[in-house]
Amino acid sequence: VYINNHTSVWGSWWQDGTWGYACCHSAVRNSYCTGKAGEKAAAETAEQMVRNLEAKAQLAAEEAEKRAKSTLSNAHLEKGNAQWGTDAAADDSELDPEKVKAAMKKLDRQEREAAQQGDDERKRKFNSLAEDDEQQMTPEEMEAYRLKKSRGEDPAAAFMGGASGTDGYDLL
C-alpha cells in the first residue's frame, strides 16, 4: 500500500538530477499520482519548454541583428561624434575663437576658485551639480576643456607642462 494512489515508492525514478515516482514521473514528493496521463503531461511540458527556449533564442538573435543593422546605418556612429568626443573637430561645425578664449578664461577662473576652496565637498551648495538650461555646456566650452586637459598618451605632453611629473626627463 502506497500513499496518494502511487504504485511505486518515492525515489524509484530519476531524471536530470531529480528524484521522483516511477509510476507518474512526478518529481514532487507526496503529490497525488496522475498515472500515465501525468507522465504524458510531463513529457509535453518538457517539449513545450524546449520549443519556447528555441523561439526565445531565435527572437533574441533577430533583435540583435536588427539592432546591428540600425546602428550601422546611423551616420553619427560611423563618422564619430567629433563635437563632443575625442576626434578632431568636424568640418561642418565652426567655433568662434573669441568664445573659445572666453571659455578658457572661465575654466581658469573655475580652477582657481576650486583650488582656493580646497575642493571641500561639505562646502558645496545644495544643488550645485544640478543641470539648468544656463549650465548646459556649449561647443566652445567643450573645445576649451579639450585644449586644457592633459593627455597622458601624448609623447609631447612632457614638453608642454610636465603632465607626467618627471619635468620632461622621461623622454631621455
N, C-alpha and C positions, 0 to 999 in steps of 0.2 A: 504494500500500500504506500503510494507516494502522495506528496502534498500537491494541492491545486491542480488535480486532474492530470499530472505528468505521468509518463510511462517510463521515465529514466531519471536518474539522480543528477543533482547539480554537479557539474564538472565532468560529465560524460561527453561533452562536446567542446572542442577548442578550435578557434579560427582567428588569425591575425592578432594574437596576443590576448584574446578574451576567452573566458570560460563560459559555458552555458549548458543548457539542457539539450541532449541529443534528439529528443522527440520533436521539438518545435524550433530548434536553433535559436532560442531566446537567450540573450545574454543578461537579462535582468533576473536577479535571484528572487525567489519567492513570488514570481509572476504567475498568472494563470496560463495554463497550456492551451495553445491555439491549434496544435496539431499540424497537419500538412498545409492547411491554409496559412498559418503563421510562417511556416518555412517558405512558402511561395511569396508571401508578402515581404519577407526579409530579403529574398533574392531580388524582387522587383525594386525595392527601395535602394539596394546597393547599385543596381544597374542605373536607376534614375540619378543617383548621386554622381556616378561616373559621367553620365551624359551632361549633367549640369556643370561639372568641373571642366569638361572639354569645351562646352559652349562659352563658359566664362573666360577660359584661356583664349579662345578664338576672338571673342569680343574685345578683350584687352589688347590682343595683337593688332586688330583692325583699328582700335582707338590710337594705339601708339604710332601706327603707320599714318593715320590721318593727321595726328599731331606733328609728325615729322614732315609731312608734305606741307602743312600750313606754315611751319617755321622756316622751311626752305624757301617758301615763296615770299616771305617778308623781306623786303629790301633793306630795312634798317638793321637786320641782323647780319646780312651779307656784307653790307658796307661798313658796319661798325658804328657805334654811337660816338661820333667824333666830337660832338659838342660837350658831352658830359663824361666820356670815357677817357682812356689813356692814349687814344690815337691822336694823330695830328689834326689840327683844326680843318674842318671841311671847307671846300672852296665856295660853297653857296652861302656860308654864314660870315658876315663881315662884322668885326668887333671894332668899336670906337676906341682909338688909342687913349683919348682923354679919360674915358670912363674906366679903362683898364688901369690907368695911373691913379685915378681916384679910388678905385677898389684896392689897389696896392697900399695906398696910404691908410685906408680904413682897416685893412688887415694888419698893418704895422701897429696902428693905434690899439687894436684889439689885443694884439700880442703883448704890447707894453702894459696895458691895463691888467691883463691876466697875470703877468709877471709881478706887478705891484700887489695884487691881491693874494698872491701865493697859491692860486688855484684851490682855494678852500671851498669845498662843496657846501659847507654849512652856511656860508655867507651868500650863496647864490639865491636869487629871488625865486619865489614860488613857481611861477610859470615861465621861467626864462628859457626853457627848452621847447616850449610850445611854439608851433609854427603859425604865424599870422600871414596875411597877404603881404604885409610890408616886409616880412622877413624872408620871403622867397629868394633863393639865390639866382642872380642874373648870370647870363653867359660871361659878362665881363668879370664878375666876381670869381666865377669858376676858373677863368683864364688866369687871374691874379693868383689864385691859390695854386694852380698848376705851375706857375712860374716860380713861386716861393718855396714849394715843398722840396725837401731833399730827396734825391734819388740814389739809393744805395747801389743800384746796378750800373750807374753811370761811372765809367772809369775816370772821367774828368771832374767828377764831383769833389775830389780831394783838392784840386786846384782852386775851386770856386769858394770853398768855405770850410773845408775840413769836416765834412759830414760824418766821416768815419772815426774822427777823433785822433788821428795819427799825424795831424798837421802836414799832410802831403807827403810823408815819407813812405807810405805804403806802396808807392809805385817804383821805388828804387830796388 
